[in-house]
Amino acid sequence: MVFDDLVLTQRYGLFEEVLKSYWETWWSEDGSRPQIILSSNSYSLKDWAKSRVKRLDFDVQFASDGSGKETLARLFKTENRLFHWFSHLYFQHLERSAAPPEDELEPARRIFEELYRHAGRVLPDYFPKEPIERLYDPGRRDWRDLLYRLRKARVEWDSDRASVHFSDDMQHFEIKAYENCLPQAVKHRRRGKALVIETPKEFRAWLEGGSQTQAGWWTRLFKSGH
């Protein structure tokens, strides 16, 4: 089931109740439970959703002029024949599989690898061979941008905690957005315009995650005391 342009701030917690109960309470082996796909322009997720949602970010923008609309209309009218093959093989995979894997997108990667082999083509360099959250974390990207490029926050490191101090011109809703980007492993408390990170090792490891080049730069930054 696909829901487009969903507003994640629904009243009375109805959306929260559905996602919390759908698999954890309502699911049973004797019934069919389709996957739920949500499309939204809302950026941040609340803590309760982080362990229940596989999040994929598509940072795109279509030009609003005439040529952009023509291009978009042409794409919508084009038949995607590749999807027919993909969906056929995907349903076959579901029939053969006893249980879903921990990485929900792993079957899709295996099927695309099969399609490339069938076409006699080599996998492109950008093909994701690992779970997407290991390769790309938009929250980590935004925190690095905040600390290094925008320089709107600084981190004070102690042995038992870290303190993130935001600049005076940062609004509370902006700070909240960065707070929502933190992974569940990073325990924190809000204190005015500061975040007290109670798991500094996990916070540092998360910020240093990614490529070796990125990790090396961040390691040098932390050692310099900024």
Residue frames as a rotation matrix with the C-alpha (Angstrom) as fourth column:
MET 1
0.585 0.811 0.000 0.00
0.811 -0.585 0.000 0.00
0.000 0.000 -1.000 0.00
VAL 2
-0.548 -0.787 0.282 1.45
0.809 -0.585 -0.061 3.34
0.213 0.195 0.957 -1.09
PHE 3
0.601 0.663 -0.446 0.47
0.752 -0.658 0.036 6.66
-0.270 -0.357 -0.894 0.48
ASP 4
-0.187 -0.666 0.723 1.70
0.859 -0.468 -0.209 9.77
0.477 0.582 0.659 -1.33
ASP 5
-0.407 -0.079 0.910 2.34
-0.041 -0.994 -0.105 13.24
0.912 -0.080 0.401 0.14
LEU 6
0.355 0.508 -0.785 1.70
0.726 0.378 0.574 12.12
0.588 -0.774 -0.235 3.69
VAL 7
0.198 -0.235 0.952 1.81
-0.500 -0.859 -0.108 14.74
0.843 -0.455 -0.287 6.46
LEU 8
-0.271 -0.435 -0.859 3.77
0.374 0.775 -0.510 13.23
0.887 -0.460 -0.047 9.34
THR 9
-0.994 -0.069 0.082 2.33
-0.041 -0.464 -0.885 15.57
0.099 -0.883 0.458 11.96
GLN 10
-0.276 0.955 -0.108 -1.19
0.087 0.137 0.987 14.18
0.957 0.263 -0.121 12.07
ARG 11
-0.213 0.297 0.931 -3.36
-0.873 -0.485 -0.045 14.95
0.438 -0.822 0.363 15.09
TYR 12
0.581 0.574 0.577 -4.15
-0.810 0.479 0.338 12.54
-0.082 -0.664 0.743 17.92
GLY 13
-0.326 -0.848 0.418 -1.20
-0.777 0.492 0.392 10.29
-0.538 -0.197 -0.820 17.09
LEU 14
0.707 0.674 0.216 -3.14
-0.427 0.649 -0.629 8.21
-0.564 0.352 0.747 14.54
PHE 15
0.651 -0.539 -0.535 -0.19
-0.521 0.196 -0.831 7.84
0.552 0.819 -0.153 12.20
GLU 16
-0.385 -0.813 0.436 2.04
-0.877 0.176 -0.447 6.87
0.287 -0.555 -0.781 15.11
GLU 17
0.004 0.472 0.882 -0.47
-0.702 0.629 -0.334 4.28
-0.712 -0.617 0.334 16.30
VAL 18
0.903 0.346 -0.255 -0.70
-0.415 0.547 -0.727 2.65
-0.112 0.762 0.637 12.87
LEU 19
0.318 -0.858 -0.404 3.06
-0.549 0.181 -0.816 2.28
0.773 0.481 -0.414 12.41
LYS 20
-0.465 -0.499 0.731 3.59
-0.884 0.217 -0.414 1.05
0.048 -0.839 -0.542 15.96
SER 21
-0.021 0.595 0.804 0.82
-0.600 0.635 -0.486 -1.55
-0.800 -0.492 0.344 15.79
TYR 22
0.457 0.363 -0.812 0.86
-0.889 0.191 -0.415 -2.68
0.005 0.912 0.410 12.16
TRP 23
0.064 -0.523 -0.850 3.61
-0.372 0.778 -0.506 -5.29
0.926 0.348 -0.145 12.47
GLU 24
-0.799 -0.563 0.211 4.09
-0.374 0.191 -0.908 -5.49
0.471 -0.804 -0.363 16.23
THR 25
-0.648 0.627 0.433 0.45
-0.470 0.119 -0.875 -6.04
-0.600 -0.770 0.218 17.27
TRP 26
0.296 0.917 -0.268 -1.83
-0.765 0.060 -0.642 -6.71
-0.572 0.395 0.719 14.32
TRP 27
-0.151 -0.420 -0.895 0.40
-0.919 0.393 -0.029 -9.07
0.364 0.818 -0.445 12.32
SER 28
0.232 0.176 0.957 -0.32
-0.554 0.832 -0.018 -12.80
-0.799 -0.526 0.291 12.34
GLU 29
-0.741 -0.649 0.171 0.92
-0.267 0.520 0.812 -15.72
-0.616 0.556 -0.559 10.26
ASP 30
-0.428 0.645 0.634 -2.55
0.727 0.662 -0.182 -16.61
-0.537 0.383 -0.752 8.98
GLY 31
0.690 0.688 -0.223 -3.16
0.437 -0.642 -0.630 -13.22
-0.577 0.338 -0.744 7.36
SER 32
0.106 -0.615 0.781 -1.68
0.937 -0.202 -0.286 -11.18
0.334 0.762 0.554 4.53
ARG 33
0.588 -0.015 -0.809 0.01
0.441 -0.833 0.335 -7.96
-0.678 -0.554 -0.483 5.54
PRO 34
0.637 -0.364 0.679 1.19
0.646 -0.229 -0.728 -5.76
0.421 0.903 0.089 2.66
GLN 35
-0.421 -0.823 -0.381 4.19
0.900 -0.433 -0.060 -3.51
-0.115 -0.368 0.923 3.06
ILE 36
0.739 0.614 -0.277 3.44
0.595 -0.788 -0.160 0.16
-0.316 -0.046 -0.947 3.63
ILE 37
-0.382 -0.814 0.438 5.26
0.917 -0.391 0.073 2.77
0.112 0.430 0.896 1.53
LEU 38
0.586 0.539 -0.605 4.98
0.653 -0.756 -0.040 6.40
-0.479 -0.372 -0.795 2.60
SER 39
-0.249 -0.606 0.756 5.98
0.865 -0.490 -0.107 9.40
0.435 0.627 0.646 0.50
SER 40
0.730 0.474 -0.492 6.33
0.665 -0.660 0.351 12.72
-0.158 -0.583 -0.797 2.27
ASN 41
0.328 -0.600 0.729 8.07
0.252 -0.688 -0.680 16.06
0.910 0.407 -0.075 2.03
SER 42
0.916 -0.031 0.400 8.47
-0.389 -0.316 0.866 16.09
0.100 -0.948 -0.301 5.81
TYR 43
0.243 -0.943 -0.229 12.16
-0.587 0.045 -0.808 15.85
0.772 0.331 -0.543 6.58
SER 44
-0.651 -0.623 0.434 12.67
-0.686 0.238 -0.688 14.67
0.325 -0.746 -0.582 10.15
LEU 45
0.082 0.615 -0.784 11.42
0.054 0.783 0.620 11.57
0.995 -0.094 0.031 11.94
LYS 46
0.428 0.109 0.897 10.50
-0.856 -0.269 0.442 11.34
0.290 -0.957 -0.022 15.60
ASP 47
-0.501 -0.767 0.400 12.34
-0.860 0.494 -0.129 8.85
-0.098 -0.409 -0.907 17.80
TRP 48
-0.001 0.558 0.830 9.51
-0.394 0.762 -0.514 6.30
-0.919 -0.327 0.219 17.81
ALA 49
0.876 0.415 -0.246 9.62
-0.356 0.210 -0.911 6.05
-0.326 0.885 0.332 14.00
LYS 50
0.166 -0.907 -0.388 13.37
-0.986 -0.167 -0.031 5.52
-0.037 0.387 -0.921 13.62
SER 51
-0.720 -0.443 0.534 13.25
-0.485 0.872 0.068 1.81
-0.495 -0.210 -0.843 14.51
ARG 52
-0.064 0.816 0.574 10.07
0.233 0.572 -0.787 1.17
-0.970 0.083 -0.227 12.54
VAL 53
0.887 0.375 -0.269 10.76
-0.112 -0.391 -0.913 2.86
-0.448 0.841 -0.305 9.21
LYS 54
-0.049 -0.859 0.510 13.28
0.839 0.241 0.488 2.17
-0.542 0.451 0.709 6.45
ARG 55
0.618 0.306 -0.724 14.03
0.090 -0.943 -0.320 5.70
-0.781 0.133 -0.610 5.31
LEU 56
-0.157 -0.615 0.773 15.20
0.958 0.096 0.271 6.62
-0.240 0.783 0.574 1.81
ASP 57
0.205 0.153 -0.967 15.92
0.138 -0.982 -0.126 10.25
-0.969 -0.107 -0.223 0.96
PHE 58
-0.009 -0.160 0.987 15.57
0.999 0.035 0.014 11.56
-0.037 0.987 0.159 -2.60
ASP 59
-0.021 -0.104 -0.994 16.88
0.338 -0.937 0.091 15.12
-0.941 -0.334 0.055 -2.63
VAL 60
-0.603 -0.093 0.792 15.48
0.798 -0.042 0.602 16.31
-0.022 0.995 0.099 -5.98
GLN 61
-0.149 0.575 -0.804 13.81
0.099 -0.801 -0.591 19.43
-0.984 -0.168 0.062 -7.31
PHE 62
-0.136 0.203 0.970 11.99
0.973 0.213 0.092 19.89
-0.188 0.956 -0.226 -10.60
ALA 63
-0.963 -0.210 -0.168 12.15
0.166 -0.955 0.246 23.20
-0.212 0.209 0.955 -12.40
SER 64
-0.189 0.972 -0.141 8.77
0.438 -0.045 -0.898 24.92
-0.879 -0.232 -0.417 -12.50
ASP 65
-0.399 0.036 -0.916 9.26
-0.659 -0.706 0.259 26.37
-0.638 0.707 0.305 -15.99
GLY 66
0.523 0.734 -0.434 7.68
-0.811 0.272 -0.518 25.00
-0.262 0.623 0.737 -19.15
SER 67
0.045 -0.580 -0.814 10.59
-0.701 0.562 -0.439 22.78
0.711 0.590 -0.381 -20.17
GLY 68
-0.850 -0.360 0.385 10.74
-0.524 0.506 -0.685 21.18
0.052 -0.784 -0.619 -16.74
LYS 69
-0.080 0.910 0.406 7.04
-0.634 0.267 -0.725 20.35
-0.769 -0.316 0.556 -16.82
GLU 70
0.549 0.242 -0.800 7.39
-0.821 0.335 -0.462 18.90
0.156 0.911 0.383 -20.32
THR 71
-0.439 -0.797 -0.414 10.26
-0.620 0.603 -0.502 16.69
0.650 0.036 -0.759 -19.20
LEU 72
-0.774 0.194 0.603 8.32
-0.491 0.419 -0.764 15.48
-0.401 -0.887 -0.229 -16.18
ALA 73
0.311 0.948 -0.065 5.22
-0.738 0.198 -0.646 14.74
-0.599 0.249 0.761 -18.28
ARG 74
0.299 -0.274 -0.914 7.34
-0.798 0.453 -0.397 12.78
0.523 0.849 -0.083 -20.78
LEU 75
-0.786 -0.615 0.059 8.80
-0.525 0.614 -0.589 10.68
0.326 -0.494 -0.806 -17.97
PHE 76
-0.427 0.708 0.563 5.34
-0.552 0.289 -0.782 9.89
-0.716 -0.644 0.268 -16.61
LYS 77
0.555 0.697 -0.454 4.17
-0.766 0.215 -0.605 8.74
-0.325 0.684 0.654 -20.06
THR 78
-0.155 -0.712 -0.684 7.18
-0.852 0.447 -0.272 6.48
0.500 0.541 -0.677 -20.67
GLU 79
0.875 0.463 -0.143 6.53
-0.360 0.817 0.450 2.81
0.325 -0.342 0.881 -20.00
ASN 80
-0.026 -0.886 0.462 9.11
-0.996 0.061 0.060 1.33
-0.082 -0.459 -0.885 -17.65
ARG 81
0.583 0.264 -0.768 9.57
-0.499 0.863 -0.082 -2.16
0.641 0.431 0.635 -19.10
LEU 82
-0.496 -0.836 -0.237 12.38
-0.237 0.392 -0.889 -2.92
0.836 -0.385 -0.392 -16.68
PHE 83
-0.544 0.341 0.767 9.92
-0.835 -0.123 -0.537 -2.71
-0.088 -0.932 0.352 -13.79
HIS 84
0.560 0.763 -0.322 7.86
-0.795 0.604 0.049 -5.53
0.231 0.228 0.946 -15.32
TRP 85
0.222 -0.575 -0.787 10.86
-0.023 0.804 -0.594 -7.85
0.975 0.150 0.165 -15.15
PHE 86
-0.738 -0.557 0.380 11.86
-0.340 -0.179 -0.923 -6.66
0.582 -0.811 -0.057 -11.71
SER 87
-0.185 0.747 0.639 8.39
-0.978 -0.076 -0.195 -7.10
-0.097 -0.660 0.745 -10.19
HIS 88
0.652 0.399 -0.644 8.04
-0.535 0.845 -0.018 -10.58
0.537 0.356 0.765 -11.76
LEU 89
-0.101 -0.790 -0.605 11.33
0.150 0.589 -0.794 -11.76
0.984 -0.171 0.059 -10.26
TYR 90
-0.712 -0.143 0.687 10.56
-0.577 -0.438 -0.689 -10.04
0.400 -0.888 0.229 -6.96
PHE 91
0.295 0.896 0.333 7.28
-0.955 0.262 0.141 -11.93
0.039 -0.359 0.932 -6.53
GLN 92
0.576 -0.178 -0.798 9.06
-0.117 0.948 -0.296 -15.17
0.809 0.264 0.525 -7.38
HIS 93
-0.547 -0.837 0.025 11.60
-0.067 0.014 -0.998 -14.39
0.834 -0.547 -0.064 -4.68
LEU 94
-0.403 0.467 0.787 8.83
-0.906 -0.325 -0.271 -13.77
0.130 -0.822 0.554 -2.13
GLU 95
0.663 0.702 -0.261 7.27
-0.676 0.710 0.195 -17.13
0.322 0.047 0.946 -2.91
ARG 96
0.345 -0.620 -0.705 10.59
0.173 0.780 -0.601 -18.93
0.922 0.085 0.377 -2.36
SER 97
-0.559 -0.678 0.477 11.65
-0.281 -0.387 -0.878 -17.06
0.780 -0.625 0.026 0.79
ALA 98
-0.183 0.447 -0.876 10.76
0.779 0.610 0.148 -18.45
0.600 -0.655 -0.460 4.20
ALA 99
0.475 0.274 -0.836 11.27
0.784 -0.564 0.260 -15.20
-0.400 -0.779 -0.483 6.09
PRO 100
0.890 -0.148 0.431 12.19
0.139 -0.813 -0.566 -11.60
0.434 0.563 -0.703 5.18
PRO 101
-0.013 -0.970 -0.244 15.84
0.806 0.134 -0.576 -10.64
0.592 -0.204 0.780 5.71
GLU 102
0.033 -0.071 -0.997 16.98
0.841 -0.538 0.066 -8.08
-0.541 -0.840 0.042 8.26
ASP 103
-0.731 -0.280 -0.622 17.80
-0.110 -0.852 0.512 -5.71
-0.673 0.443 0.592 5.40
GLU 104
0.195 0.957 0.216 14.45
0.158 0.187 -0.970 -5.25
-0.968 0.223 -0.115 3.63
LEU 105
0.638 0.030 -0.769 16.11
-0.655 -0.504 -0.563 -3.93
-0.405 0.863 -0.302 0.45
GLU 106
-0.368 -0.862 0.349 18.51
-0.526 0.502 0.686 -6.88
-0.766 0.069 -0.639 0.08
PRO 107
0.004 0.391 0.921 16.16
0.549 0.768 -0.328 -8.88
-0.836 0.507 -0.212 -2.21
ALA 108
0.915 0.356 -0.191 15.84
0.068 -0.604 -0.794 -5.90
-0.398 0.713 -0.577 -4.57
ARG 109
0.242 -0.906 -0.347 19.63
-0.849 -0.371 0.377 -5.64
-0.470 0.203 -0.859 -4.86
ARG 110
-0.460 -0.411 0.787 19.97
-0.096 0.904 0.416 -9.37
-0.883 0.116 -0.455 -5.60
ILE 111
0.399 0.694 0.599 17.29
0.586 0.309 -0.749 -9.16
-0.705 0.650 -0.284 -8.29
PHE 112
0.879 -0.129 -0.459 18.95
-0.377 -0.779 -0.502 -6.21
-0.293 0.614 -0.733 -9.99
GLU 113
-0.201 -0.973 0.114 22.25
-0.720 0.226 0.656 -8.10
-0.664 0.049 -0.746 -9.94
GLU 114
-0.238 0.215 0.947 20.43
0.389 0.915 -0.110 -10.96
-0.890 0.342 -0.302 -11.68
LEU 115
0.813 0.581 0.042 19.03
0.304 -0.362 -0.881 -8.57
-0.497 0.729 -0.471 -14.29
TYR 116
0.466 -0.731 -0.499 22.50
-0.790 -0.598 0.139 -7.17
-0.400 0.329 -0.856 -14.99
ARG 117
-0.487 -0.644 0.590 23.86
-0.319 0.760 0.566 -10.71
-0.813 0.088 -0.576 -15.44
HIS 118
0.170 0.647 0.743 21.01
0.581 0.543 -0.606 -11.60
-0.796 0.535 -0.284 -17.77
ALA 119
0.957 0.201 -0.210 21.75
-0.013 -0.693 -0.721 -8.49
-0.290 0.693 -0.660 -19.85
GLY 120
0.478 -0.850 0.219 25.47
0.861 0.404 -0.310 -9.30
0.175 0.337 0.925 -19.93
ARG 121
0.422 -0.283 0.862 26.34
-0.028 -0.954 -0.299 -5.98
0.906 0.102 -0.410 -18.34
VAL 122
-0.477 -0.685 -0.551 28.74
0.637 0.163 -0.753 -5.15
0.606 -0.711 0.358 -15.51
LEU 123
0.477 0.632 -0.611 27.33
0.879 -0.330 0.345 -3.62
0.016 -0.701 -0.713 -12.34
PRO 124
0.418 -0.330 0.846 28.03
0.137 -0.898 -0.418 0.15
0.898 0.291 -0.330 -12.26
ASP 125
-0.608 -0.777 -0.162 30.32
0.331 -0.063 -0.942 1.53
0.722 -0.626 0.295 -9.60
TYR 126
-0.669 0.382 0.638 27.44
-0.657 -0.705 -0.267 3.31
0.348 -0.597 0.723 -7.88
PHE 127
0.131 0.762 -0.634 25.45
-0.184 0.648 0.739 0.10
0.974 0.020 0.225 -7.39
PRO 128
0.079 -0.080 0.994 24.76
-0.972 -0.229 0.059 -0.26
0.223 -0.970 -0.096 -3.63
LYS 129
-0.112 -0.214 -0.970 26.23
-0.159 0.968 -0.195 -3.52
0.981 0.132 -0.143 -2.36
GLU 130
-0.880 -0.133 -0.455 25.50
0.423 0.213 -0.881 -2.81
0.214 -0.968 -0.131 1.31
PRO 131
0.101 0.934 -0.343 22.42
0.990 -0.129 -0.061 -1.68
-0.102 -0.334 -0.937 3.25
ILE 132
0.252 0.040 0.967 21.60
0.578 -0.808 -0.117 1.86
0.776 0.588 -0.227 2.29
GLU 133
0.976 0.162 0.148 21.89
-0.013 -0.628 0.778 3.20
0.219 -0.761 -0.610 5.84
ARG 134
0.467 -0.881 -0.072 25.56
0.589 0.248 0.769 2.13
-0.660 -0.402 0.635 5.90
LEU 135
-0.228 -0.575 0.786 26.31
0.973 -0.154 0.169 3.94
0.024 0.804 0.594 2.66
TYR 136
-0.575 0.125 0.808 24.32
0.213 -0.931 0.295 7.11
0.790 0.342 0.509 3.09
ASP 137
-0.144 0.497 -0.856 23.07
0.987 0.006 -0.162 8.85
-0.075 -0.868 -0.491 6.21
PRO 138
0.093 0.207 0.974 21.41
0.503 -0.854 0.133 12.23
0.859 0.478 -0.184 5.53
GLY 139
0.960 0.263 -0.094 21.41
0.200 -0.416 0.887 13.03
0.194 -0.871 -0.452 9.26
ARG 140
0.333 -0.922 -0.198 25.18
0.719 0.112 0.686 12.57
-0.610 -0.371 0.701 9.48
ARG 141
-0.240 -0.379 0.894 25.61
0.910 -0.409 0.071 14.69
0.338 0.830 0.443 6.34
ASP 142
0.505 0.525 0.685 23.58
0.293 -0.851 0.436 17.54
0.812 -0.020 -0.583 7.85
TRP 143
0.925 -0.219 -0.312 25.45
0.282 -0.158 0.946 17.41
-0.256 -0.963 -0.085 11.17
ARG 144
-0.035 -0.984 0.176 28.80
0.911 0.041 0.410 17.59
-0.410 0.175 0.895 9.37
ASP 145
-0.123 0.079 0.989 27.52
0.699 -0.700 0.143 20.53
0.704 0.709 0.030 7.37
LEU 146
0.848 0.512 0.137 26.32
0.235 -0.595 0.768 22.20
0.475 -0.619 -0.625 10.58
LEU 147
0.766 -0.561 -0.315 29.64
0.374 -0.009 0.927 21.79
-0.523 -0.828 0.203 12.41
TYR 148
-0.135 -0.962 0.236 32.16
0.748 0.057 0.661 22.27
-0.650 0.266 0.712 9.64
ARG 149
-0.516 -0.076 0.853 30.72
0.792 -0.422 0.441 24.34
0.326 0.903 0.278 6.80
LEU 150
0.381 0.741 0.553 27.99
0.376 -0.671 0.639 26.41
0.844 -0.035 -0.534 8.44
ARG 151
-0.683 -0.695 -0.224 29.82
0.426 -0.129 -0.896 26.53
0.594 -0.707 0.384 11.78
LYS 152
-0.051 0.782 0.621 26.53
-0.487 -0.562 0.668 27.01
0.872 -0.268 0.410 13.59
ALA 153
0.941 0.298 0.161 27.44
-0.284 0.436 0.854 24.67
0.184 -0.849 0.495 16.45
ARG 154
-0.143 -0.989 -0.038 30.46
-0.714 0.130 -0.688 23.48
0.685 -0.071 -0.725 18.41
VAL 155
0.715 0.337 -0.613 31.08
0.052 0.848 0.527 20.33
0.697 -0.409 0.589 20.46
GLU 156
-0.008 -0.680 0.733 32.72
-0.952 -0.220 -0.214 20.16
0.307 -0.699 -0.645 23.87
TRP 157
0.340 0.055 -0.939 33.98
-0.125 0.992 0.012 16.67
0.932 0.114 0.344 24.66
ASP 158
0.055 -0.299 0.953 34.22
-0.998 -0.012 0.055 15.24
-0.005 -0.954 -0.299 28.17
SER 159
-0.875 -0.484 -0.011 35.01
-0.484 0.875 -0.034 11.71
0.026 -0.024 -0.999 29.27
ASP 160
-0.753 0.619 0.223 31.41
0.386 0.690 -0.612 10.88
-0.533 -0.374 -0.759 30.15
ARG 161
0.387 0.912 0.136 29.45
0.677 -0.181 -0.713 13.16
-0.626 0.368 -0.687 27.83
ALA 162
-0.732 -0.504 0.458 29.58
0.681 -0.554 0.479 15.69
0.012 0.663 0.749 25.02
SER 163
0.043 0.727 -0.685 27.83
0.477 -0.617 -0.626 19.05
-0.878 -0.300 -0.373 24.85
VAL 164
-0.419 -0.064 0.906 26.66
0.891 -0.218 0.397 20.59
0.172 0.974 0.148 21.57
HIS 165
-0.191 0.287 -0.938 26.28
0.416 -0.842 -0.343 24.37
-0.889 -0.456 0.042 21.76
PHE 166
0.106 0.347 0.932 24.31
0.994 -0.076 -0.085 26.01
0.041 0.935 -0.353 18.95
SER 167
-0.850 -0.442 0.287 24.86
0.462 -0.887 0.002 29.59
0.254 0.134 0.958 17.81
ASP 168
-0.704 0.556 -0.441 22.53
0.155 -0.486 -0.860 32.29
-0.693 -0.674 0.256 19.14
ASP 169
-0.497 0.525 -0.690 20.85
-0.817 -0.552 0.168 32.84
-0.293 0.647 0.704 15.77
MET 170
-0.875 0.214 -0.434 19.68
-0.015 0.884 0.467 29.22
0.484 0.415 -0.771 15.57
GLN 171
-0.157 0.913 0.377 15.95
-0.901 -0.289 0.324 28.90
0.405 -0.289 0.868 16.17
HIS 172
-0.321 0.060 0.945 14.50
-0.714 0.641 -0.283 26.21
-0.623 -0.765 -0.163 18.43
PHE 173
0.746 0.638 0.189 12.71
-0.343 0.612 -0.713 24.47
-0.571 0.467 0.676 15.55
GLU 174
0.538 -0.643 -0.545 16.02
-0.644 0.104 -0.758 24.32
0.544 0.759 -0.358 13.64
ILE 175
-0.490 -0.706 0.511 17.76
-0.868 0.343 -0.358 22.75
0.078 -0.620 -0.781 16.65
LYS 176
0.125 0.638 0.760 14.88
-0.578 0.669 -0.467 20.28
-0.806 -0.381 0.452 16.96
ALA 177
0.866 0.179 -0.466 15.40
-0.498 0.379 -0.780 19.23
0.037 0.908 0.418 13.34
TYR 178
-0.053 -0.956 -0.288 19.06
-0.703 0.240 -0.670 18.41
0.710 0.167 -0.684 14.03
GLU 179
-0.447 -0.037 0.894 18.07
-0.819 0.420 -0.392 16.63
-0.361 -0.907 -0.217 17.22
ASN 180
0.569 0.765 0.301 15.69
-0.530 0.621 -0.578 14.42
-0.629 0.170 0.759 15.22
CYS 181
0.577 -0.432 -0.693 18.56
-0.659 0.255 -0.707 13.50
0.482 0.865 -0.138 12.89
LEU 182
-0.359 -0.785 0.505 20.46
-0.933 0.295 -0.204 11.74
0.012 -0.545 -0.839 15.68
PRO 183
-0.267 0.239 -0.934 20.32
-0.251 0.918 0.307 7.92
0.930 0.316 -0.185 15.64
GLN 184
0.736 0.677 -0.005 18.70
-0.203 0.228 0.952 6.00
0.645 -0.700 0.305 18.47
ALA 185
0.389 -0.658 -0.645 22.08
0.793 0.596 -0.129 4.90
0.469 -0.461 0.753 19.82
VAL 186
-0.675 -0.610 0.415 22.91
0.353 -0.762 -0.543 8.52
0.648 -0.220 0.730 20.67
LYS 187
0.219 0.726 -0.652 21.19
0.954 -0.020 0.299 9.26
0.204 -0.687 -0.697 23.98
HIS 188
-0.748 -0.471 0.467 20.75
0.430 -0.881 -0.198 12.97
0.505 0.053 0.862 24.55
ARG 189
0.069 0.739 -0.670 18.92
0.937 -0.279 -0.211 15.64
-0.343 -0.614 -0.711 26.55
ARG 190
0.060 0.045 0.997 17.85
0.611 -0.792 -0.001 19.11
0.790 0.609 -0.075 25.45
ARG 191
0.059 -0.092 -0.994 19.01
0.897 -0.433 0.093 21.99
-0.439 -0.897 0.058 27.62
GLY 192
0.303 0.131 -0.944 17.90
-0.090 -0.982 -0.165 25.32
-0.949 0.135 -0.286 26.11
LYS 193
0.799 -0.095 -0.593 19.99
-0.600 -0.173 -0.781 25.80
-0.028 0.980 -0.195 22.99
ALA 194
-0.367 -0.930 -0.019 22.35
-0.928 0.367 -0.056 22.97
0.059 -0.002 -0.998 23.87
LEU 195
0.713 0.465 -0.525 22.23
-0.434 0.881 0.190 19.21
0.551 0.092 0.829 23.55
VAL 196
-0.017 -0.674 0.738 23.82
-0.943 0.257 0.213 17.07
-0.333 -0.692 -0.640 26.23
ILE 197
0.348 0.036 -0.937 25.02
-0.610 0.768 -0.197 13.84
0.712 0.640 0.289 24.60
GLU 198
0.485 -0.080 0.871 25.10
-0.817 0.313 0.484 11.10
-0.311 -0.946 0.086 27.24
THR 199
0.652 -0.340 0.678 26.70
0.378 0.921 0.098 8.52
-0.657 0.193 0.728 24.92
PRO 200
0.478 -0.479 -0.736 29.69
-0.611 -0.784 0.114 10.43
-0.631 0.395 -0.667 23.51
LYS 201
-0.566 -0.724 0.395 31.42
-0.214 0.591 0.778 7.35
-0.796 0.355 -0.490 22.06
GLU 202
-0.118 0.621 0.775 28.38
0.797 0.524 -0.299 6.47
-0.592 0.582 -0.557 19.99
PHE 203
0.800 0.406 -0.441 28.01
0.146 -0.846 -0.514 10.11
-0.581 0.347 -0.736 18.92
ARG 204
0.056 -0.877 -0.477 31.65
-0.672 -0.387 0.632 10.32
-0.738 0.285 -0.611 17.82
ALA 205
-0.643 -0.284 0.711 31.47
0.189 0.841 0.507 6.98
-0.742 0.461 -0.487 16.00
TRP 206
0.330 0.847 0.418 28.34
0.742 0.042 -0.670 8.11
-0.584 0.531 -0.614 14.18
LEU 207
0.769 -0.067 -0.636 29.90
-0.274 -0.933 -0.234 11.40
-0.577 0.354 -0.736 13.07
GLU 208
-0.221 -0.960 -0.174 33.08
-0.696 0.030 0.718 9.64
-0.683 0.280 -0.674 11.94
GLY 209
0.052 0.304 0.951 31.13
0.318 0.898 -0.305 7.03
-0.947 0.318 -0.051 9.95
GLY 210
0.878 0.259 -0.403 31.39
-0.297 -0.367 -0.881 6.90
-0.376 0.893 -0.246 6.18
SER 211
0.796 -0.599 -0.082 34.40
0.172 0.353 -0.920 6.79
0.580 0.718 0.384 3.92
GLN 212
0.323 -0.777 -0.540 37.95
0.945 0.239 0.222 6.59
-0.043 -0.582 0.812 5.23
THR 213
-0.516 -0.513 0.686 38.68
0.596 -0.790 -0.143 10.05
0.616 0.335 0.713 3.87
GLN 214
0.224 0.691 0.688 35.75
-0.173 -0.666 0.725 11.57
0.959 -0.281 -0.029 5.72
ALA 215
0.872 0.116 -0.475 36.54
0.398 0.395 0.828 9.70
0.283 -0.911 0.299 8.91
GLY 216
-0.053 -0.983 -0.178 40.16
0.981 -0.018 -0.192 10.85
0.186 -0.185 0.965 8.79
TRP 217
-0.433 -0.054 0.900 39.14
0.175 -0.984 0.025 14.49
0.884 0.169 0.436 8.46
TRP 218
0.566 0.741 0.361 36.72
-0.244 -0.268 0.932 14.23
0.787 -0.616 0.028 11.39
THR 219
0.636 -0.421 -0.647 39.28
0.746 0.551 0.375 12.45
0.198 -0.721 0.664 13.55
ARG 220
-0.470 -0.849 0.242 41.72
0.772 -0.528 -0.353 15.33
0.428 0.021 0.904 12.99
LEU 221
-0.156 0.501 0.851 38.97
-0.127 -0.865 0.485 17.83
0.979 -0.033 0.199 13.78
PHE 222
0.833 0.530 -0.160 38.05
0.063 0.196 0.979 16.18
0.550 -0.825 0.129 17.09
LYS 223
0.320 -0.791 -0.521 41.67
0.939 0.338 0.064 15.82
0.125 -0.510 0.851 18.15
SER 224
-0.508 -0.541 0.670 42.18
0.496 -0.820 -0.285 19.54
0.704 0.188 0.685 17.56
GLY 225
-0.757 0.197 -0.623 39.60
0.600 -0.167 -0.782 20.24
-0.258 -0.966 0.008 20.28
HIS 226
-0.872 0.490 -0.008 36.94
-0.443 -0.781 0.441 22.01
0.210 0.388 0.897 18.16
